[in-house]
Amino acid sequence: MKTTNTEPRNIPADEETKRPTATPDGQRAEIDTSKMSDGQRAALELTEAASDTVAEQGSFGQNLFMGRCELDRMLPFPEQSHEDQDQGDAFLNRLENFLREHADPDEIDRSGEIPDEVIKGLGDMGAFAIKIHPKYGGLGLSQTNYCRAAILLGSYCGNLTALISAHQSIGVPQPLILFGTEEQKKKYVPRFAKGEISAFALTEPGVGSDPAAMSTRAEPTPDGKHFIINGEKLWCTNGTKAGVIVVMARTPDKEVNGRKRKQISAFIVDMDTPGVEVVRRCHFMGLRALYNGVITFTNVKVPADNLIAGEGRGLKVALSTLNTGRLTLPAACTGLAKKCLQTVRKWTKERVQWGAAIGKHSAIADKLARIAANTFAMESMTLYTASLVDRDKQADIRLEAAMCKMWGTEMAWKIVDETMQIRGGRGYETAQSLKARGEEPIAVERWMRDCRINTIFEGSSEIMRLFIAREALEPHLKVAAAALNTQLPIPTRAVAAWKAGLFYAAWYPRQWLAFLDAGLPQVPGGVHPRLAKHLRYAKRTARKLSRRLFHAMAWHGPKLEREQVLLGRFVEIGTELFAISATCARAQSLLGDAKRDQDVVALADCFSRQSRLKVDELFRGLSENNDKANYRLAQDLLAGNDEWLEKGIL
Ligand SMILES: Cc1cc2nc3c(=O)[nH]c(=O)nc-3n(C[C@H](O)[C@H](O)[C@H](O)COP(=O)(O)OP(=O)(O)OC[C@H]3O[C@@H](n4cnc5c(N)ncnc54)[C@H](O)[C@@H]3O)c2cc1C
């Protein structure tokens, strides 16, 4: 029996008092930038100014780093309502039938082109307007149903997934849904419902992960009615097909607190505007039918009405768009992981070597079990996070979406790699070649090529770790940053230090109180004992995580921000705890079918056990590691000291 869990959660009064208070509510903690280079400071100030403030109650992911694993947000697991599921099913059935009948993923990969009739057919069924409100002609489906569509697409064709996702996860629809004026929505959104494609142009040759270095300029005309855009954008997915795109450009600097601050603004640009030119289509290792291009802008005159969210708010538009938008990638990765699971389950049963099915050999059996358990975890994390958006469109899912993106895309790569290993030589052979030899054309090598980009775009894994670490530290910074900020006057720092002392005197001892981990939220019939064990582990380990993070902050002070590898371990521990919680909570919600219960518990149990081993290893790595030696070696390499090692190559 499905339950719905759509009520906003009430925060108990005692939890409210546990939130840090040294910084005024709704403001982000100010970071000391006095010891940074100009480039680092500019990048940090720009992203900090564009970041959302943290909701006072914190999100599930963020509170893990403060020692609180709030399982009452997960249990009962927020299942889709029947009504929402039915709406999704109707579209998914149409999409599935269309894909089966009209789209051949291997042919799309081989030719590097998506046939026009496939794009048209997708447009006609509303696939470019899945989340768009019906009043603008869209399907008006929920985030969960959008993720289900991404799962279906991700299991079938990476190129079609990228086409649809780049258009509505990061292209024009999403920023307009979030920030557009009614006029902008009326003008542009119905075009997507009719099948028009859009794109998102941020990257430039010198601007990848760091938008502060952006060189595309948008200068206002003297009458203020237009902006003139000049510059070049790189790797714009859908750029060679799109009718309209979002362009990020630098507008004139503004003075903030006596210092000039760079401004980035977001513009809606029609591709037929004079001066817009697609100068090249780019080609990649995978996603060979990606309509990705280099676009130049030469004196492109754009109405000021096409600014999204106002001048200087472009980075906020980009970051907010990506917060929800990047959830499509783990959903698509879940689809691919399911396809891999289906493939290896069949293959490990039918392929006989050394007198037994390869699935009976423990080395392969272990891989099969891990693929299944990790797929279940990936789906659970993604569906949980999607449900947060459906419950509250303004929900702060930054951390959860980033965790899903980082964990899901890295795990999908491991899964496709293991799938290739299990398929042996057939994994490495193209589908076309397999077919020509009369074998089933299973395209593992295509899946692998298409999958690799996921850890790079829409926020690389390294940037996701930095982003999660920054958000994880925010509650602590709110308390302690002012005390450590050498740019502030001594009396201000002294007051901040006193407040921080008071906060930590109450907070720190609580992180040692083991009895706080005993209780679990009530669910009908009680939590299954094998799942309860792991959920309690997540609760007590969140306290340990927060203690160790606090110790690291006390030890490193403001320099902790530079310890990327160390911070990465904290981020990974938090992400594993999120994964264990979501997986066990979802498993609990699926119980009630006698034929399936044992398998569901086994999947969650297997996942949680391996995740706990990983967490133990990560904790060990906090104190025993090679971080300093590796950094020194890397700097020697950068200085050219070990060039002899590269001798003897062509
Ligand atoms: C197929 C494809 C499609 C794309 N589609 C789009 C699109 O539609 N629109 C768009 O605007 N862009 C798009 N991009 C660009 C993509 O988002 C960028 O490639 C990505 O942001 C990374 O930038 P970069 O490649 O310049 O790497 P860089 O930023 O140069 O980074 C190189 C490496 O250094 C790491 N790194 C960078 N900064 C730090 C740091 N501070 N600390 C630690 N590590 C760091 C990165 O993680 C990466 O591993 C696409 C790219 C590709 C390949």
The ligand as an ORCA input file, in Angstrom:
! r2SCAN-3c Opt
* xyz 0 1
  C      29.823     17.122    -23.862
  C      29.808     18.411    -23.128
  C      28.625     19.129    -23.007
  C      28.604     20.359    -22.344
  N      27.455     21.098    -22.333
  C      27.495     22.369    -21.830
  C      26.389     23.252    -21.967
  O      25.336     22.877    -22.488
  N      26.509     24.517    -21.512
  C      27.644     24.976    -20.922
  O      27.690     26.145    -20.524
  N      28.698     24.149    -20.758
  C      28.667     22.874    -21.201
  N      29.751     22.046    -21.083
  C      30.899     22.497    -20.317
  C      31.046     21.740    -19.005
  O      30.052     22.166    -18.106
  C      32.481     21.996    -18.504
  O      33.286     21.108    -19.246
  C      32.642     21.775    -17.043
  O      32.018     22.812    -16.341
  C      34.102     21.748    -16.637
  O      34.794     22.830    -17.179
  P      36.169     22.588    -17.972
  O      35.969     21.451    -18.884
  O      36.625     23.866    -18.524
  O      37.159     22.105    -16.834
  P      37.988     23.024    -15.834
  O      37.099     23.937    -15.090
  O      39.152     23.586    -16.544
  O      38.485     21.903    -14.816
  C      39.474     20.921    -15.166
  C      39.609     19.965    -13.989
  O      39.991     20.703    -12.810
  C      39.026     20.518    -11.783
  N      38.881     21.783    -11.053
  C      38.534     22.988    -11.541
  N      38.508     23.914    -10.571
  C      38.854     23.273     -9.425
  C      39.010     23.675     -8.069
  N      38.793     24.921     -7.667
  N      39.380     22.747     -7.158
  C      39.570     21.465     -7.529
  N      39.440     21.022     -8.794
  C      39.082     21.915     -9.736
  C      37.749     20.107    -12.499
  O      36.891     19.362    -11.669
  C      38.297     19.267    -13.645
  O      38.570     17.983    -13.180
  C      29.786     20.834    -21.729
  C      30.958     20.091    -21.828
  C      30.989     18.905    -22.530
  C      32.295     18.178    -22.669
*
